[in-house]
Amino acid sequence: MKATDPKHAGEPANLGVLMQVPLQLTVELGACTMPIAEVLKLGTGSIVELDRAVNHPVDLLVNNKPVARGEIVAIENSFGLRITELLSF
């Protein structure tokens, strides 16, 4: 991606270098707190209850920072995220 690319017109030339930096995206469904004794009892078929309702939006994290919320969607044989809200920094 060059700084002369029309999609990036007006960006400083050195900003184009940053556009290639990979970021870790994570979709967080929820969380819970559990004592070690309960974690050690987990096995195949165990269910871990999370702190989020089924109809509550999930968080999109970029490098562990929340940037958006959305809903889980199925895309062929994979899951995806439809963004419904961008969070302000």
Backbone hydrogen bonds in HBPLUS format (Angstrom, degrees):
<---DONOR---> <-ACCEPTOR-->    atom                        ^
c    i                          cat <-CA-CA->   ^        H-A-AA   ^      H-
h    n   atom  resd res      DA  || num        DHA   H-A  angle D-A-AA Bond
n    s   type  num  typ     dist DA aas  dist angle  dist       angle   num
A0005-ASP N   A0002-LYS O   3.07 MM   3  5.28 162.4  2.10 107.2 112.5     1
A0008-HIS N   A0005-ASP O   2.80 MM   3  5.41 152.5  1.88 120.9 129.7     2
A0009-ALA N   A0006-PRO O   3.34 MM   3  4.97 162.9  2.37 106.4 103.2     3
A0011-GLU N   A0008-HIS O   3.21 MM   3  5.80 158.3  2.26 135.8 136.2     4
A0015-LEU N   A0012-PRO O   2.99 MM   3  5.43 150.6  2.08 113.3 122.4     5
A0016-GLY N   A0013-ALA O   3.34 MM   3  5.83 147.9  2.45 109.3 116.3     6
A0018-LEU N   A0015-LEU O   3.05 MM   3  5.25 121.5  2.40 101.0 115.0     7
A0019-MET N   A0016-GLY O   3.24 MM   3  5.19 133.8  2.47  93.6 105.6     8
A0020-GLN N   A0017-VAL O   3.28 MM   3  5.85 165.1  2.31 113.5 118.0     9
A0021-VAL N   A0018-LEU O   3.08 MM   3  5.35 169.5  2.09 114.8 118.1    10
A0063-ASN N   A0024-GLN O   2.85 MM  39  5.16 170.2  1.85 155.7 158.1    11
A0026-THR N   A0061-LEU O   2.90 MM  35  5.05 157.4  1.95 144.8 150.7    12
A0061-LEU N   A0026-THR O   2.73 MM  35  5.05 174.7  1.74 162.1 164.1    13
A0028-GLU N   A0059-ASP O   2.84 MM  31  5.19 157.6  1.89 149.2 156.0    14
A0059-ASP N   A0028-GLU O   3.29 MM  31  5.19 156.6  2.34 145.7 143.2    15
A0051-ASP N   A0031-ALA O   2.89 MM  20  5.63 137.7  2.08 145.2 156.4    16
A0038-GLU N   A0035-PRO O   2.96 MM   3  5.44 126.3  2.26 110.9 123.7    17
A0039-VAL N   A0035-PRO O   3.12 MM   4  6.50 156.1  2.18 151.6 159.1    18
A0040-LEU N   A0036-ILE O   2.92 MM   4  6.17 159.0  1.97 158.2 163.0    19
A0041-LYS N   A0038-GLU O   3.12 MM   3  5.14 138.9  2.30  97.0 108.7    20
A0042-LEU N   A0039-VAL O   3.09 MM   3  5.39 157.8  2.14 108.8 115.8    21
A0046-SER N   A0043-GLY O   2.91 MM   3  5.44 162.6  1.94 139.2 140.7    22
A0056-HIS N   A0053-ALA O   3.11 MM   3  5.23 163.5  2.13 109.6 114.4    23
A0058-VAL N   A0070-GLY O   2.87 MM  12  5.49 153.7  1.94 157.5 157.6    24
A0070-GLY N   A0058-VAL O   2.97 MM  12  5.49 149.4  2.06 147.6 156.3    25
A0060-LEU N   A0068-ALA O   2.81 MM   8  5.08 167.3  1.83 144.7 142.3    26
A0067-VAL N   A0060-LEU O   2.94 MM   7  5.98 171.0  1.94 171.1 169.8    27
A0062-VAL N   A0065-LYS O   2.83 MM   3  5.22 160.8  1.87 146.1 144.6    28
A0065-LYS N   A0062-VAL O   3.06 MM   3  5.22 154.8  2.12 106.9 114.8    29
A0087-LEU N   A0067-VAL O   2.86 MM  20  5.09 172.6  1.87 128.4 130.2    30
A0069-ARG N   A0085-GLU O   2.79 MM  16  5.14 152.2  1.86 150.2 155.9    31
A0084-THR N   A0069-ARG O   2.85 MM  15  5.93 161.4  1.88 140.8 147.3    32
A0085-GLU N   A0069-ARG O   3.15 MM  16  5.14 147.7  2.26 148.1 141.1    33
A0071-GLU N   A0082-ARG O   2.96 MM  11  5.32 150.3  2.05 143.2 148.0    34
A0082-ARG N   A0071-GLU O   2.88 MM  11  5.32 172.1  1.89 159.3 159.4    35
A0073-VAL N   A0080-GLY O   2.98 MM   7  5.10 162.1  2.01 127.1 130.4    36
A0080-GLY N   A0073-VAL O   2.74 MM   7  5.10 147.1  1.85 152.7 155.1    37
A0075-ILE N   A0078-SER O   2.79 MM   3  5.18 170.2  1.80 145.1 148.6    38
A0078-SER N   A0075-ILE O   2.89 MM   3  5.18 159.2  1.93 126.8 133.5    39
